[in-house]
């Protein structure tokens, strides 16, 4: 049997991975006007931490 090839690519860093994540939580985000952005786990967690830090600074 052949190994399963990884065919998903992170839109942020370009790494090939088995799965991608997408998180839409911003109030002003309009999914109809922006293309979806899919991230690997590393980019997803970094982006989420940055968002939480930004929100903590404005709260």
PDB file of N, CA, C and O in Angstrom:
ATOM      1  N   UNK A   1       0.829  -1.188   0.000  1.00  0.00           N
ATOM      2  CA  UNK A   1       0.000   0.000   0.000  1.00  0.00           C
ATOM      3  C   UNK A   1       0.873   1.252   0.000  1.00  0.00           C
ATOM      4  O   UNK A   1       1.951   1.262   0.594  1.00  0.00           O
ATOM      5  N   UNK A   2       0.412   2.290  -0.657  1.00  0.00           N
ATOM      6  CA  UNK A   2       1.170   3.531  -0.689  1.00  0.00           C
ATOM      7  C   UNK A   2       0.755   4.431   0.470  1.00  0.00           C
ATOM      8  O   UNK A   2      -0.365   4.345   0.973  1.00  0.00           O
ATOM      9  N   UNK A   3       1.681   5.295   0.881  1.00  0.00           N
ATOM     10  CA  UNK A   3       1.374   6.238   1.941  1.00  0.00           C
ATOM     11  C   UNK A   3       0.411   7.285   1.413  1.00  0.00           C
ATOM     12  O   UNK A   3       0.456   7.663   0.242  1.00  0.00           O
ATOM     13  N   UNK A   4      -0.455   7.743   2.293  1.00  0.00           N
ATOM     14  CA  UNK A   4      -1.385   8.802   1.929  1.00  0.00           C
ATOM     15  C   UNK A   4      -0.595  10.089   1.728  1.00  0.00           C
ATOM     16  O   UNK A   4       0.171  10.496   2.602  1.00  0.00           O
ATOM     17  N   UNK A   5      -0.781  10.723   0.588  1.00  0.00           N
ATOM     18  CA  UNK A   5      -0.065  11.960   0.309  1.00  0.00           C
ATOM     19  C   UNK A   5      -0.782  13.138   0.957  1.00  0.00           C
ATOM     20  O   UNK A   5      -2.012  13.191   0.988  1.00  0.00           O
ATOM     21  N   UNK A   6      -0.008  14.069   1.466  1.00  0.00           N
ATOM     22  CA  UNK A   6      -0.557  15.279   2.050  1.00  0.00           C
ATOM     23  C   UNK A   6      -0.850  16.256   0.920  1.00  0.00           C
ATOM     24  O   UNK A   6       0.033  16.578   0.126  1.00  0.00           O
ATOM     25  N   UNK A   7      -2.086  16.723   0.851  1.00  0.00           N
ATOM     26  CA  UNK A   7      -2.436  17.603  -0.255  1.00  0.00           C
ATOM     27  C   UNK A   7      -2.999  18.946   0.201  1.00  0.00           C
ATOM     28  O   UNK A   7      -3.363  19.772  -0.636  1.00  0.00           O
ATOM     29  N   UNK A   8      -3.077  19.177   1.507  1.00  0.00           N
ATOM     30  CA  UNK A   8      -3.595  20.441   2.004  1.00  0.00           C
ATOM     31  C   UNK A   8      -2.432  21.381   2.298  1.00  0.00           C
ATOM     32  O   UNK A   8      -1.403  20.961   2.828  1.00  0.00           O
ATOM     33  N   UNK A   9      -2.600  22.652   1.953  1.00  0.00           N
ATOM     34  CA  UNK A   9      -1.531  23.630   2.122  1.00  0.00           C
ATOM     35  C   UNK A   9      -2.047  24.808   2.947  1.00  0.00           C
ATOM     36  O   UNK A   9      -3.098  25.374   2.646  1.00  0.00           O
ATOM     37  N   UNK A  10      -1.307  25.165   3.976  1.00  0.00           N
ATOM     38  CA  UNK A  10      -1.647  26.305   4.828  1.00  0.00           C
ATOM     39  C   UNK A  10      -1.576  27.588   3.999  1.00  0.00           C
ATOM     40  O   UNK A  10      -0.575  27.844   3.331  1.00  0.00           O
ATOM     41  N   UNK A  11      -2.639  28.390   4.044  1.00  0.00           N
ATOM     42  CA  UNK A  11      -2.665  29.649   3.299  1.00  0.00           C
ATOM     43  C   UNK A  11      -1.721  30.699   3.884  1.00  0.00           C
ATOM     44  O   UNK A  11      -1.355  31.649   3.193  1.00  0.00           O
ATOM     45  N   UNK A  12      -1.327  30.542   5.134  1.00  0.00           N
ATOM     46  CA  UNK A  12      -0.469  31.525   5.786  1.00  0.00           C
ATOM     47  C   UNK A  12       1.010  31.244   5.572  1.00  0.00           C
ATOM     48  O   UNK A  12       1.760  32.142   5.188  1.00  0.00           O
ATOM     49  N   UNK A  13       1.446  29.999   5.818  1.00  0.00           N
ATOM     50  CA  UNK A  13       2.886  29.694   5.733  1.00  0.00           C
ATOM     51  C   UNK A  13       3.258  28.769   4.578  1.00  0.00           C
ATOM     52  O   UNK A  13       4.441  28.624   4.268  1.00  0.00           O
ATOM     53  N   UNK A  14       2.274  28.141   3.937  1.00  0.00           N
ATOM     54  CA  UNK A  14       2.546  27.288   2.791  1.00  0.00           C
ATOM     55  C   UNK A  14       2.942  25.862   3.116  1.00  0.00           C
ATOM     56  O   UNK A  14       3.270  25.094   2.211  1.00  0.00           O
ATOM     57  N   UNK A  15       2.920  25.486   4.400  1.00  0.00           N
ATOM     58  CA  UNK A  15       3.280  24.133   4.811  1.00  0.00           C
ATOM     59  C   UNK A  15       2.211  23.139   4.372  1.00  0.00           C
ATOM     60  O   UNK A  15       1.018  23.431   4.451  1.00  0.00           O
ATOM     61  N   UNK A  16       2.637  21.966   3.911  1.00  0.00           N
ATOM     62  CA  UNK A  16       1.697  20.901   3.565  1.00  0.00           C
ATOM     63  C   UNK A  16       1.362  20.118   4.823  1.00  0.00           C
ATOM     64  O   UNK A  16       2.255  19.694   5.555  1.00  0.00           O
ATOM     65  N   UNK A  17       0.067  19.929   5.072  1.00  0.00           N
ATOM     66  CA  UNK A  17      -0.395  19.264   6.288  1.00  0.00           C
ATOM     67  C   UNK A  17      -1.554  18.325   5.975  1.00  0.00           C
ATOM     68  O   UNK A  17      -2.109  18.349   4.876  1.00  0.00           O
ATOM     69  N   UNK A  18      -1.913  17.493   6.959  1.00  0.00           N
ATOM     70  CA  UNK A  18      -3.031  16.567   6.811  1.00  0.00           C
ATOM     71  C   UNK A  18      -4.375  17.235   7.042  1.00  0.00           C
ATOM     72  O   UNK A  18      -5.388  16.804   6.491  1.00  0.00           O
ATOM     73  N   UNK A  19      -4.392  18.299   7.867  1.00  0.00           N
ATOM     74  CA  UNK A  19      -5.651  18.986   8.141  1.00  0.00           C
ATOM     75  C   UNK A  19      -5.412  20.476   8.322  1.00  0.00           C
ATOM     76  O   UNK A  19      -4.321  20.898   8.706  1.00  0.00           O
ATOM     77  N   UNK A  20      -6.434  21.265   8.044  1.00  0.00           N
ATOM     78  CA  UNK A  20      -6.364  22.709   8.177  1.00  0.00           C
ATOM     79  C   UNK A  20      -7.471  23.182   9.102  1.00  0.00           C
ATOM     80  O   UNK A  20      -8.446  22.468   9.336  1.00  0.00           O
ATOM     81  N   UNK A  21      -7.313  24.397   9.627  1.00  0.00           N
ATOM     82  CA  UNK A  21      -8.307  24.959  10.539  1.00  0.00           C
ATOM     83  C   UNK A  21      -8.683  26.362  10.072  1.00  0.00           C
ATOM     84  O   UNK A  21      -7.893  27.070   9.448  1.00  0.00           O
ATOM     85  N   UNK A  22      -9.916  26.733  10.396  1.00  0.00           N
ATOM     86  CA  UNK A  22     -10.402  28.072  10.066  1.00  0.00           C
ATOM     87  C   UNK A  22     -11.225  28.571  11.236  1.00  0.00           C
ATOM     88  O   UNK A  22     -12.079  27.851  11.753  1.00  0.00           O
ATOM     89  N   UNK A  23     -10.972  29.793  11.653  1.00  0.00           N
ATOM     90  CA  UNK A  23     -11.670  30.364  12.801  1.00  0.00           C
ATOM     91  C   UNK A  23     -12.191  31.737  12.409  1.00  0.00           C
ATOM     92  O   UNK A  23     -11.410  32.624  12.062  1.00  0.00           O
ATOM     93  N   UNK A  24     -13.495  31.916  12.462  1.00  0.00           N
ATOM     94  CA  UNK A  24     -14.102  33.199  12.118  1.00  0.00           C
ATOM     95  C   UNK A  24     -14.808  33.722  13.359  1.00  0.00           C
ATOM     96  O   UNK A  24     -15.884  33.243  13.716  1.00  0.00           O
ATOM     97  N   UNK A  25     -14.198  34.709  14.019  1.00  0.00           N
ATOM     98  CA  UNK A  25     -14.786  35.225  15.249  1.00  0.00           C
ATOM     99  C   UNK A  25     -14.882  36.746  15.280  1.00  0.00           C
ATOM    100  O   UNK A  25     -15.566  37.297  16.142  1.00  0.00           O
ATOM    101  N   UNK A  26     -14.226  37.424  14.379  1.00  0.00           N
ATOM    102  CA  UNK A  26     -14.255  38.878  14.377  1.00  0.00           C
ATOM    103  C   UNK A  26     -15.645  39.385  14.031  1.00  0.00           C
ATOM    104  O   UNK A  26     -16.282  38.897  13.097  1.00  0.00           O
ATOM    105  N   UNK A  27     -16.111  40.372  14.795  1.00  0.00           N
ATOM    106  CA  UNK A  27     -17.449  40.916  14.577  1.00  0.00           C
ATOM    107  C   UNK A  27     -17.607  41.547  13.200  1.00  0.00           C
ATOM    108  O   UNK A  27     -18.667  41.440  12.584  1.00  0.00           O
ATOM    109  N   UNK A  28     -16.564  42.199  12.720  1.00  0.00           N
ATOM    110  CA  UNK A  28     -16.658  42.899  11.437  1.00  0.00           C
ATOM    111  C   UNK A  28     -16.302  42.022  10.243  1.00  0.00           C
ATOM    112  O   UNK A  28     -16.201  42.518   9.121  1.00  0.00           O
ATOM    113  N   UNK A  29     -16.111  40.723  10.471  1.00  0.00           N
ATOM    114  CA  UNK A  29     -15.756  39.812   9.387  1.00  0.00           C
ATOM    115  C   UNK A  29     -16.986  39.504   8.543  1.00  0.00           C
ATOM    116  O   UNK A  29     -18.023  39.103   9.073  1.00  0.00           O
ATOM    117  N   UNK A  30     -16.873  39.689   7.245  1.00  0.00           N
ATOM    118  CA  UNK A  30     -17.964  39.388   6.332  1.00  0.00           C
ATOM    119  C   UNK A  30     -17.489  38.295   5.383  1.00  0.00           C
ATOM    120  O   UNK A  30     -16.715  38.559   4.464  1.00  0.00           O
ATOM    121  N   UNK A  31     -17.948  37.079   5.603  1.00  0.00           N
ATOM    122  CA  UNK A  31     -17.491  35.926   4.826  1.00  0.00           C
ATOM    123  C   UNK A  31     -17.848  36.037   3.346  1.00  0.00           C
ATOM    124  O   UNK A  31     -17.242  35.359   2.516  1.00  0.00           O
ATOM    125  N   UNK A  32     -18.804  36.868   3.007  1.00  0.00           N
ATOM    126  CA  UNK A  32     -19.207  37.005   1.609  1.00  0.00           C
ATOM    127  C   UNK A  32     -18.225  37.853   0.805  1.00  0.00           C
ATOM    128  O   UNK A  32     -18.156  37.724  -0.417  1.00  0.00           O
ATOM    129  N   UNK A  33     -17.471  38.713   1.474  1.00  0.00           N
ATOM    130  CA  UNK A  33     -16.574  39.612   0.752  1.00  0.00           C
ATOM    131  C   UNK A  33     -15.102  39.220   0.847  1.00  0.00           C
ATOM    132  O   UNK A  33     -14.260  39.836   0.194  1.00  0.00           O
ATOM    133  N   UNK A  34     -14.780  38.211   1.644  1.00  0.00           N
ATOM    134  CA  UNK A  34     -13.385  37.800   1.812  1.00  0.00           C
ATOM    135  C   UNK A  34     -13.230  36.312   1.518  1.00  0.00           C
ATOM    136  O   UNK A  34     -14.107  35.516   1.853  1.00  0.00           O
ATOM    137  N   UNK A  35     -12.122  35.939   0.897  1.00  0.00           N
ATOM    138  CA  UNK A  35     -11.896  34.503   0.652  1.00  0.00           C
ATOM    139  C   UNK A  35     -11.580  33.794   1.965  1.00  0.00           C
ATOM    140  O   UNK A  35     -11.018  34.406   2.873  1.00  0.00           O
ATOM    141  N   UNK A  36     -11.931  32.513   2.079  1.00  0.00           N
ATOM    142  CA  UNK A  36     -11.595  31.773   3.303  1.00  0.00           C
ATOM    143  C   UNK A  36     -10.086  31.628   3.440  1.00  0.00           C
ATOM    144  O   UNK A  36      -9.379  31.472   2.445  1.00  0.00           O
ATOM    145  N   UNK A  37      -9.599  31.680   4.670  1.00  0.00           N
ATOM    146  CA  UNK A  37      -8.180  31.526   4.956  1.00  0.00           C
ATOM    147  C   UNK A  37      -8.011  30.300   5.839  1.00  0.00           C
ATOM    148  O   UNK A  37      -8.476  30.276   6.978  1.00  0.00           O
ATOM    149  N   UNK A  38      -7.344  29.285   5.308  1.00  0.00           N
ATOM    150  CA  UNK A  38      -7.159  28.019   6.016  1.00  0.00           C
ATOM    151  C   UNK A  38      -5.739  27.947   6.553  1.00  0.00           C
ATOM    152  O   UNK A  38      -4.782  28.229   5.831  1.00  0.00           O
ATOM    153  N   UNK A  39      -5.599  27.566   7.832  1.00  0.00           N
ATOM    154  CA  UNK A  39      -4.304  27.557   8.503  1.00  0.00           C
ATOM    155  C   UNK A  39      -3.949  26.193   9.066  1.00  0.00           C
ATOM    156  O   UNK A  39      -4.823  25.416   9.451  1.00  0.00           O
ATOM    157  N   UNK A  40      -2.640  25.912   9.108  1.00  0.00           N
ATOM    158  CA  UNK A  40      -2.142  24.736   9.818  1.00  0.00           C
ATOM    159  C   UNK A  40      -2.311  25.007  11.315  1.00  0.00           C
ATOM    160  O   UNK A  40      -2.609  26.136  11.706  1.00  0.00           O
ATOM    161  N   UNK A  41      -2.127  23.992  12.149  1.00  0.00           N
ATOM    162  CA  UNK A  41      -2.300  24.162  13.592  1.00  0.00           C
ATOM    163  C   UNK A  41      -1.389  25.249  14.162  1.00  0.00           C
ATOM    164  O   UNK A  41      -1.815  26.028  15.015  1.00  0.00           O
ATOM    165  N   UNK A  42      -0.150  25.309  13.702  1.00  0.00           N
ATOM    166  CA  UNK A  42       0.807  26.293  14.215  1.00  0.00           C
ATOM    167  C   UNK A  42       0.352  27.716  13.910  1.00  0.00           C
ATOM    168  O   UNK A  42       0.346  28.568  14.799  1.00  0.00           O
ATOM    169  N   UNK A  43      -0.025  27.979  12.672  1.00  0.00           N
ATOM    170  CA  UNK A  43      -0.482  29.319  12.284  1.00  0.00           C
ATOM    171  C   UNK A  43      -1.811  29.662  12.948  1.00  0.00           C
ATOM    172  O   UNK A  43      -2.031  30.805  13.349  1.00  0.00           O
ATOM    173  N   UNK A  44      -2.692  28.682  13.063  1.00  0.00           N
ATOM    174  CA  UNK A  44      -3.986  28.882  13.709  1.00  0.00           C
ATOM    175  C   UNK A  44      -3.790  29.327  15.158  1.00  0.00           C
ATOM    176  O   UNK A  44      -4.398  30.302  15.599  1.00  0.00           O
ATOM    177  N   UNK A  45      -2.940  28.608  15.897  1.00  0.00           N
ATOM    178  CA  UNK A  45      -2.711  28.938  17.307  1.00  0.00           C
ATOM    179  C   UNK A  45      -2.033  30.298  17.451  1.00  0.00           C
ATOM    180  O   UNK A  45      -2.375  31.061  18.355  1.00  0.00           O
ATOM    181  N   UNK A  46      -1.084  30.611  16.582  1.00  0.00           N
ATOM    182  CA  UNK A  46      -0.406  31.906  16.633  1.00  0.00           C
ATOM    183  C   UNK A  46      -1.387  33.043  16.348  1.00  0.00           C
ATOM    184  O   UNK A  46      -1.362  34.076  17.018  1.00  0.00           O
ATOM    185  N   UNK A  47      -2.231  32.849  15.370  1.00  0.00           N
ATOM    186  CA  UNK A  47      -3.217  33.860  15.003  1.00  0.00           C
ATOM    187  C   UNK A  47      -4.235  34.063  16.125  1.00  0.00           C
ATOM    188  O   UNK A  47      -4.631  35.190  16.424  1.00  0.00           O
ATOM    189  N   UNK A  48      -4.647  32.967  16.734  1.00  0.00           N
ATOM    190  CA  UNK A  48      -5.614  33.018  17.835  1.00  0.00           C
ATOM    191  C   UNK A  48      -5.007  33.738  19.051  1.00  0.00           C
ATOM    192  O   UNK A  48      -5.675  34.555  19.685  1.00  0.00           O
ATOM    193  N   UNK A  49      -3.752  33.438  19.372  1.00  0.00           N
ATOM    194  CA  UNK A  49      -3.076  34.093  20.494  1.00  0.00           C
ATOM    195  C   UNK A  49      -2.931  35.591  20.230  1.00  0.00           C
ATOM    196  O   UNK A  49      -3.121  36.409  21.130  1.00  0.00           O
ATOM    197  N   UNK A  50      -2.591  35.942  18.988  1.00  0.00           N
ATOM    198  CA  UNK A  50      -2.457  37.353  18.622  1.00  0.00           C
ATOM    199  C   UNK A  50      -3.800  38.068  18.761  1.00  0.00           C
ATOM    200  O   UNK A  50      -3.852  39.194  19.257  1.00  0.00           O
ATOM    201  N   UNK A  51      -4.874  37.432  18.333  1.00  0.00           N
ATOM    202  CA  UNK A  51      -6.209  38.016  18.435  1.00  0.00           C
ATOM    203  C   UNK A  51      -6.593  38.212  19.901  1.00  0.00           C
ATOM    204  O   UNK A  51      -7.125  39.260  20.266  1.00  0.00           O
ATOM    205  N   UNK A  52      -6.327  37.213  20.742  1.00  0.00           N
ATOM    206  CA  UNK A  52      -6.671  37.310  22.161  1.00  0.00           C
ATOM    207  C   UNK A  52      -5.872  38.411  22.846  1.00  0.00           C
ATOM    208  O   UNK A  52      -6.406  39.133  23.689  1.00  0.00           O
ATOM    209  N   UNK A  53      -4.600  38.544  22.491  1.00  0.00           N
ATOM    210  CA  UNK A  53      -3.760  39.590  23.064  1.00  0.00           C
ATOM    211  C   UNK A  53      -4.267  40.964  22.630  1.00  0.00           C
ATOM    212  O   UNK A  53      -4.298  41.901  23.427  1.00  0.00           O
ATOM    213  N   UNK A  54      -4.656  41.076  21.382  1.00  0.00           N
ATOM    214  CA  UNK A  54      -5.178  42.330  20.856  1.00  0.00           C
ATOM    215  C   UNK A  54      -6.484  42.713  21.549  1.00  0.00           C
ATOM    216  O   UNK A  54      -6.691  43.876  21.896  1.00  0.00           O
ATOM    217  N   UNK A  55      -7.354  41.738  21.747  1.00  0.00           N
ATOM    218  CA  UNK A  55      -8.629  41.992  22.415  1.00  0.00           C
ATOM    219  C   UNK A  55      -8.423  42.356  23.879  1.00  0.00           C
ATOM    220  O   UNK A  55      -9.159  43.188  24.409  1.00  0.00           O
ATOM    221  N   UNK A  56      -7.451  41.761  24.539  1.00  0.00           N
ATOM    222  CA  UNK A  56      -7.164  42.067  25.939  1.00  0.00           C
ATOM    223  C   UNK A  56      -6.659  43.500  26.082  1.00  0.00           C
ATOM    224  O   UNK A  56      -6.908  44.151  27.097  1.00  0.00           O
ATOM    225  N   UNK A  57      -5.958  43.985  25.075  1.00  0.00           N
ATOM    226  CA  UNK A  57      -5.438  45.346  25.108  1.00  0.00           C
ATOM    227  C   UNK A  57      -6.506  46.398  24.903  1.00  0.00           C
ATOM    228  O   UNK A  57      -6.333  47.545  25.314  1.00  0.00           O
ATOM    229  N   UNK A  58      -7.616  46.022  24.269  1.00  0.00           N
ATOM    230  CA  UNK A  58      -8.690  46.982  24.003  1.00  0.00           C
ATOM    231  C   UNK A  58      -9.838  46.853  24.979  1.00  0.00           C
ATOM    232  O   UNK A  58     -10.749  47.680  24.965  1.00  0.00           O
ATOM    233  N   UNK A  59      -9.818  45.844  25.821  1.00  0.00           N
ATOM    234  CA  UNK A  59     -10.925  45.628  26.762  1.00  0.00           C
ATOM    235  C   UNK A  59     -10.743  46.431  28.021  1.00  0.00           C
ATOM    236  O   UNK A  59     -11.582  46.369  28.920  1.00  0.00           O
TER     237      UNK A  59
END
